[in-house]
Amino acid sequence: MAVATHPEASKYPSAEWLSLQQAALYYGVSVDTLRRRISAGRLPAARFGVRLIRVRVEDLDRLFRPIPVGDALVRAHAS
């Protein structure tokens, strides 16, 4: 089963933690979207200092799972 991959998947291959700005750019969402997910408890985050918030790549991957090509959801929206 083929899986759609992010076009810049190798941009942060070894980074365990990303800033909200990096994560937003990588996943194509806004920083506000990430902040809402953090506030709702759907995305764990850590504060490093007064203003610096980081999220783990593995937590982002769990939140933004790719949709397998040919998935029923994709077919339903295409028709």
N, CA and C atoms as an extended XYZ file, in Angstrom:
237
Properties=species:S:1:pos:R:3:atomname:S:1:resname:S:1:resid:I:1 pbc="F F F"
N         0.851       -1.170        0.000 N   MET     1
C         0.000        0.000        0.000 CA  MET     1
C         0.901        1.238        0.000 C   MET     1
N         0.755        2.095       -0.971 N   ALA     2
C         1.565        3.302       -1.058 CA  ALA     2
C         1.072        4.345       -0.060 C   ALA     2
N         2.005        5.125        0.445 N   VAL     3
C         1.663        6.172        1.401 CA  VAL     3
C         2.194        7.487        0.873 C   VAL     3
N         1.371        8.515        0.909 N   ALA     4
C         1.809        9.841        0.488 CA  ALA     4
C         2.847       10.345        1.476 C   ALA     4
N         3.929       10.922        0.971 N   THR     5
C         4.965       11.450        1.857 CA  THR     5
C         5.052       12.950        1.704 C   THR     5
N         5.504       13.586        2.738 N   HIS     6
C         5.658       15.034        2.728 CA  HIS     6
C         6.812       15.391        1.802 C   HIS     6
N         6.658       16.416        0.943 N   PRO     7
C         7.705       16.753       -0.024 CA  PRO     7
C         9.029       17.158        0.611 C   PRO     7
N         9.008       17.645        1.846 N   GLU     8
C        10.246       18.047        2.509 CA  GLU     8
C        10.553       17.121        3.682 C   GLU     8
N        10.231       15.841        3.536 N   ALA     9
C        10.359       14.894        4.645 CA  ALA     9
C        11.779       14.783        5.171 C   ALA     9
N        12.770       15.062        4.349 N   SER    10
C        14.153       14.930        4.813 CA  SER    10
C        14.720       16.229        5.375 C   SER    10
N        13.917       17.272        5.453 N   LYS    11
C        14.434       18.563        5.899 CA  LYS    11
C        14.896       18.540        7.351 C   LYS    11
N        14.180       17.810        8.211 N   TYR    12
C        14.540       17.730        9.627 CA  TYR    12
C        14.668       16.268       10.054 C   TYR    12
N        15.501       15.473        9.376 N   PRO    13
C        15.506       14.041        9.654 CA  PRO    13
C        16.023       13.656       11.032 C   PRO    13
N        16.954       14.407       11.590 N   SER    14
C        17.553       13.984       12.849 CA  SER    14
C        17.091       14.829       14.030 C   SER    14
N        16.266       15.808       13.780 N   ALA    15
C        15.817       16.682       14.861 CA  ALA    15
C        14.752       15.970       15.689 C   ALA    15
N        15.008       15.829       16.980 N   GLU    16
C        14.013       15.217       17.851 CA  GLU    16
C        12.954       16.240       18.239 C   GLU    16
N        13.354       17.490       18.426 N   TRP    17
C        12.446       18.571       18.816 CA  TRP    17
C        12.438       19.642       17.734 C   TRP    17
N        11.260       20.195       17.453 N   LEU    18
C        11.133       21.301       16.504 CA  LEU    18
C        10.464       22.476       17.198 C   LEU    18
N        10.831       23.676       16.765 N   SER    19
C        10.100       24.855       17.235 CA  SER    19
C         8.717       24.820       16.596 C   SER    19
N         7.802       25.606       17.119 N   LEU    20
C         6.468       25.653       16.521 CA  LEU    20
C         6.539       26.168       15.089 C   LEU    20
N         7.442       27.102       14.826 N   GLN    21
C         7.592       27.640       13.475 CA  GLN    21
C         8.096       26.562       12.514 C   GLN    21
N         9.097       25.788       12.941 N   GLN    22
C         9.617       24.710       12.095 CA  GLN    22
C         8.540       23.657       11.842 C   GLN    22
N         7.832       23.282       12.896 N   ALA    23
C         6.788       22.258       12.777 CA  ALA    23
C         5.665       22.725       11.856 C   ALA    23
N         5.274       23.988       11.983 N   ALA    24
C         4.207       24.532       11.141 CA  ALA    24
C         4.626       24.521        9.672 C   ALA    24
N         5.845       24.923        9.398 N   LEU    25
C         6.351       24.926        8.025 CA  LEU    25
C         6.427       23.504        7.471 C   LEU    25
N         6.939       22.600        8.256 N   TYR    26
C         7.117       21.207        7.833 CA  TYR    26
C         5.790       20.526        7.523 C   TYR    26
N         4.780       20.758        8.360 N   TYR    27
C         3.492       20.087        8.186 CA  TYR    27
C         2.470       20.914        7.413 C   TYR    27
N         2.822       22.126        7.032 N   GLY    28
C         1.912       22.934        6.222 CA  GLY    28
C         0.696       23.427        6.981 C   GLY    28
N         0.871       23.706        8.264 N   VAL    29
C        -0.206       24.242        9.096 CA  VAL    29
C         0.291       25.530        9.736 C   VAL    29
N        -0.607       26.257       10.377 N   SER    30
C        -0.193       27.496       11.030 CA  SER    30
C         0.311       27.217       12.444 C   SER    30
N         1.089       28.147       12.958 N   VAL    31
C         1.544       28.069       14.349 CA  VAL    31
C         0.332       28.084       15.274 C   VAL    31
N        -0.683       28.863       14.918 N   ASP    32
C        -1.906       28.910       15.736 CA  ASP    32
C        -2.585       27.544       15.806 C   ASP    32
N        -2.576       26.793       14.709 N   THR    33
C        -3.145       25.446       14.717 CA  THR    33
C        -2.405       24.573       15.719 C   THR    33
N        -1.082       24.648       15.709 N   LEU    34
C        -0.293       23.863       16.661 CA  LEU    34
C        -0.574       24.302       18.092 C   LEU    34
N        -0.675       25.603       18.316 N   ARG    35
C        -0.976       26.102       19.669 CA  ARG    35
C        -2.344       25.609       20.141 C   ARG    35
N        -3.326       25.574       19.234 N   ARG    36
C        -4.656       25.058       19.605 CA  ARG    36
C        -4.590       23.578       19.963 C   ARG    36
N        -3.817       22.807       19.208 N   ARG    37
C        -3.677       21.372       19.505 CA  ARG    37
C        -2.985       21.171       20.853 C   ARG    37
N        -2.001       22.008       21.157 N   ILE    38
C        -1.310       21.932       22.450 CA  ILE    38
C        -2.282       22.276       23.571 C   ILE    38
N        -3.032       23.358       23.402 N   SER    39
C        -4.003       23.782       24.427 CA  SER    39
C        -5.082       22.734       24.660 C   SER    39
N        -5.473       22.029       23.596 N   ALA    40
C        -6.514       21.002       23.701 CA  ALA    40
C        -5.973       19.691       24.269 C   ALA    40
N        -4.654       19.614       24.441 N   GLY    41
C        -4.054       18.393       24.967 CA  GLY    41
C        -3.810       17.324       23.925 C   GLY    41
N        -3.963       17.675       22.656 N   ARG    42
C        -3.771       16.699       21.572 CA  ARG    42
C        -2.327       16.613       21.100 C   ARG    42
N        -1.522       17.631       21.441 N   LEU    43
C        -0.116       17.658       21.035 CA  LEU    43
C         0.740       18.001       22.248 C   LEU    43
N         1.528       17.040       22.738 N   PRO    44
C         2.420       17.341       23.861 CA  PRO    44
C         3.493       18.339       23.430 C   PRO    44
N         3.890       19.203       24.334 N   ALA    45
C         4.914       20.201       24.047 CA  ALA    45
C         5.722       20.449       25.309 C   ALA    45
N         6.895       21.033       25.125 N   ALA    46
C         7.753       21.371       26.256 CA  ALA    46
C         8.208       22.814       26.107 C   ALA    46
N         8.307       23.477       27.224 N   ARG    47
C         8.778       24.860       27.228 CA  ARG    47
C        10.252       24.854       27.632 C   ARG    47
N        11.081       25.462       26.800 N   PHE    48
C        12.510       25.596       27.062 CA  PHE    48
C        12.788       27.081       27.264 C   PHE    48
N        12.664       27.554       28.473 N   GLY    49
C        12.815       28.976       28.747 CA  GLY    49
C        11.460       29.655       28.776 C   GLY    49
N        11.479       30.973       28.748 N   VAL    50
C        10.254       31.752       28.895 CA  VAL    50
C         9.363       31.675       27.654 C   VAL    50
N         9.952       31.774       26.466 N   ARG    51
C         9.148       31.868       25.244 CA  ARG    51
C         9.313       30.703       24.278 C   ARG    51
N        10.301       29.879       24.491 N   LEU    52
C        10.627       28.838       23.525 CA  LEU    52
C         9.833       27.561       23.798 C   LEU    52
N         8.958       27.200       22.866 N   ILE    53
C         8.147       25.985       22.963 CA  ILE    53
C         8.591       25.044       21.850 C   ILE    53
N         8.788       23.789       22.218 N   ARG    54
C         9.200       22.775       21.243 CA  ARG    54
C         8.237       21.594       21.283 C   ARG    54
N         8.125       20.925       20.140 N   VAL    55
C         7.311       19.715       20.041 CA  VAL    55
C         8.176       18.606       19.455 C   VAL    55
N         7.892       17.389       19.860 N   ARG    56
C         8.657       16.245       19.347 CA  ARG    56
C         8.138       15.845       17.968 C   ARG    56
N         9.059       15.485       17.109 N   VAL    57
C         8.709       15.042       15.764 CA  VAL    57
C         7.783       13.830       15.829 C   VAL    57
N         8.062       12.888       16.729 N   GLU    58
C         7.224       11.680       16.814 CA  GLU    58
C         5.793       12.014       17.227 C   GLU    58
N         5.603       13.040       18.069 N   ASP    59
C         4.249       13.449       18.452 CA  ASP    59
C         3.526       14.106       17.282 C   ASP    59
N         4.261       14.882       16.499 N   LEU    60
C         3.678       15.494       15.301 CA  LEU    60
C         3.279       14.419       14.294 C   LEU    60
N         4.134       13.424       14.132 N   ASP    61
C         3.828       12.340       13.193 CA  ASP    61
C         2.567       11.596       13.607 C   ASP    61
N         2.356       11.436       14.908 N   ARG    62
C         1.138       10.773       15.385 CA  ARG    62
C        -0.086       11.640       15.127 C   ARG    62
N         0.067       12.952       15.297 N   LEU    63
C        -1.053       13.873       15.108 CA  LEU    63
C        -1.421       14.002       13.632 C   LEU    63
N        -0.416       14.101       12.782 N   PHE    64
C        -0.634       14.297       11.347 CA  PHE    64
C        -0.225       13.035       10.591 C   PHE    64
N        -1.022       11.982       10.727 N   ARG    65
C        -0.733       10.727       10.035 CA  ARG    65
C        -1.088       10.851        8.560 C   ARG    65
N        -0.215       10.360        7.674 N   PRO    66
C        -0.540       10.392        6.247 CA  PRO    66
C        -1.693        9.451        5.932 C   PRO    66
N        -2.462        9.804        4.933 N   ILE    67
C        -3.570        8.967        4.482 CA  ILE    67
C        -3.033        8.044        3.398 C   ILE    67
N        -3.168        6.729        3.579 N   PRO    68
C        -2.695        5.805        2.545 CA  PRO    68
C        -3.433        6.048        1.225 C   PRO    68
N        -2.720        5.963        0.125 N   VAL    69
C        -3.312        6.122       -1.193 CA  VAL    69
C        -4.321        5.003       -1.399 C   VAL    69
N        -5.508        5.353       -1.882 N   GLY    70
C        -6.548        4.369       -2.103 CA  GLY    70
C        -7.410        4.129       -0.879 C   GLY    70
N        -7.184        4.888        0.181 N   ASP    71
C        -7.971        4.752        1.401 CA  ASP    71
C        -9.431        5.081        1.110 C   ASP    71
N       -10.340        4.444        1.813 N   ALA    72
C       -11.779        4.640        1.605 CA  ALA    72
C       -12.178        6.101        1.779 C   ALA    72
N       -11.552        6.799        2.717 N   LEU    73
C       -11.868        8.207        2.943 CA  LEU    73
C       -11.531        9.039        1.708 C   LEU    73
N       -10.389        8.771        1.118 N   VAL    74
C        -9.981        9.502       -0.079 CA  VAL    74
C       -10.944        9.199       -1.223 C   VAL    74
N       -11.307        7.933       -1.388 N   ARG    75
C       -12.233        7.557       -2.467 CA  ARG    75
C       -13.597        8.201       -2.267 C   ARG    75
N       -14.056        8.288       -1.035 N   ALA    76
C       -15.374        8.867       -0.757 CA  ALA    76
C       -15.416       10.337       -1.139 C   ALA    76
N       -14.326       11.067       -0.889 N   HIS    77
C       -14.300       12.491       -1.216 CA  HIS    77
C       -14.069       12.741       -2.703 C   HIS    77
N       -13.514       11.781       -3.393 N   ALA    78
C       -13.238       11.949       -4.818 CA  ALA    78
C       -14.485       11.750       -5.666 C   ALA    78
N       -15.474       11.032       -5.147 N   SER    79
C       -16.661       10.773       -5.964 CA  SER    79
C       -17.713       11.828       -5.837 C   SER    79
